[in-house]
Amino acid sequence: IFMGNLPPATINAKIKVSPEGRGTFVTFDKGSTNTDSKYAEAIRGYLPNIEFDKSDHESIVTVPFNFRVQ
């Protein structure tokens, strides 16, 4: 859950996960209630805080992010 100055939204983000477990924002997925680039920027800024499982291959996952007003 994100608390901040962006309007409330649910963002389903496609994330490319490296074998080392680092995520990179790819695009908005179906079901996102907003696709403004400000949400993508916020997600990109937060991704370094998320540790994905390590693997022997790269993968694409969909991660839901809930934005709420402070």
C-alpha positions as CSV (number, residue, x, y, z in Angstrom):
1,I,0.0,0.0,0.0
2,F,1.3,3.4,-1.0
3,M,0.4,6.5,1.1
4,G,1.0,9.8,-0.7
5,N,-0.2,12.6,-2.8
6,L,-1.5,10.6,-5.8
7,P,-5.2,10.0,-6.1
8,P,-6.4,6.6,-4.8
9,A,-5.9,3.8,-7.4
10,T,-5.2,0.1,-7.7
11,I,-2.3,-0.5,-10.1
12,N,-1.6,-4.0,-11.5
13,A,2.0,-3.7,-12.6
14,K,3.9,-6.1,-14.8
15,I,7.3,-6.5,-13.2
16,K,10.3,-8.1,-14.9
17,V,12.2,-10.0,-12.1
18,S,15.9,-10.8,-12.7
19,P,17.5,-14.0,-11.6
20,E,19.0,-12.0,-8.7
21,G,15.5,-11.1,-7.5
22,R,15.5,-7.4,-8.6
23,G,12.3,-6.0,-10.2
24,T,11.9,-3.6,-13.0
25,F,8.6,-2.0,-14.0
26,V,7.5,-3.0,-17.5
27,T,3.9,-1.8,-18.0
28,F,0.4,-1.5,-16.5
29,D,-1.6,-4.7,-16.6
30,K,-5.3,-5.3,-17.0
31,G,-7.4,-4.2,-14.1
32,S,-5.4,-1.1,-13.3
33,T,-7.7,1.8,-12.4
34,N,-5.2,4.5,-13.6
35,T,-2.3,4.4,-16.0
36,D,-0.8,7.8,-15.4
37,S,3.0,7.9,-15.6
38,K,3.1,9.3,-12.0
39,Y,2.1,5.8,-10.7
40,A,4.8,4.1,-12.8
41,E,7.4,6.5,-11.4
42,A,6.2,5.8,-7.8
43,I,6.4,2.1,-8.4
44,R,9.9,2.4,-10.0
45,G,11.0,4.3,-7.0
46,Y,9.7,1.6,-4.6
47,L,10.8,-1.5,-6.4
48,P,14.4,-1.4,-4.9
49,N,12.7,-2.0,-1.5
50,I,11.1,-5.3,-2.7
51,E,13.1,-8.5,-2.7
52,F,11.7,-11.0,-5.1
53,D,12.7,-14.7,-5.0
54,K,16.0,-15.6,-6.7
55,S,15.8,-18.0,-9.6
56,D,17.8,-19.4,-12.4
57,H,15.8,-17.4,-15.0
58,E,14.2,-14.1,-15.6
59,S,10.4,-13.9,-15.2
60,I,7.4,-11.5,-15.6
61,V,5.0,-11.2,-12.7
62,T,2.0,-9.0,-12.0
63,V,2.1,-7.2,-8.7
64,P,-0.9,-5.2,-7.3
65,F,-0.1,-1.8,-5.8
66,N,-2.8,0.0,-3.8
67,F,-2.4,3.8,-3.7
68,R,-4.2,5.6,-0.8
69,V,-4.3,9.3,0.1
70,Q,-2.5,10.3,3.3
